[in-house]
Amino acid sequence: MSHRTHRPAPKRRRAHPRRVQGLGQAALYAASATLAGGLVRELLHLVHMSVFSC
């Protein structure tokens, strides 16, 4: 038999990763929004150039 009769206390690390995950999601959202904005800007630029080149 094991001499450990009690379970190890549950670690209280569950609040911090959730905050980090929220920050990661915010950063990912900001990056995707910036990337989408850049793509839209590039598309508008290409359309603008193609319209004025005709």
ChimeraX attribute file (.defattr): number of C-alpha atoms within 10 A of each C-alpha:
attribute: neighborCount
match mode: 1-to-1
recipient: residues
	/A:1	4
	/A:2	4
	/A:3	5
	/A:4	7
	/A:5	7
	/A:6	6
	/A:7	6
	/A:8	7
	/A:9	6
	/A:10	7
	/A:11	6
	/A:12	7
	/A:13	8
	/A:14	9
	/A:15	8
	/A:16	10
	/A:17	10
	/A:18	11
	/A:19	11
	/A:20	11
	/A:21	11
	/A:22	12
	/A:23	12
	/A:24	12
	/A:25	12
	/A:26	12
	/A:27	12
	/A:28	12
	/A:29	12
	/A:30	12
	/A:31	12
	/A:32	12
	/A:33	12
	/A:34	12
	/A:35	12
	/A:36	12
	/A:37	12
	/A:38	12
	/A:39	12
	/A:40	12
	/A:41	12
	/A:42	12
	/A:43	12
	/A:44	12
	/A:45	12
	/A:46	12
	/A:47	12
	/A:48	11
	/A:49	11
	/A:50	10
	/A:51	9
	/A:52	8
	/A:53	7
	/A:54	5
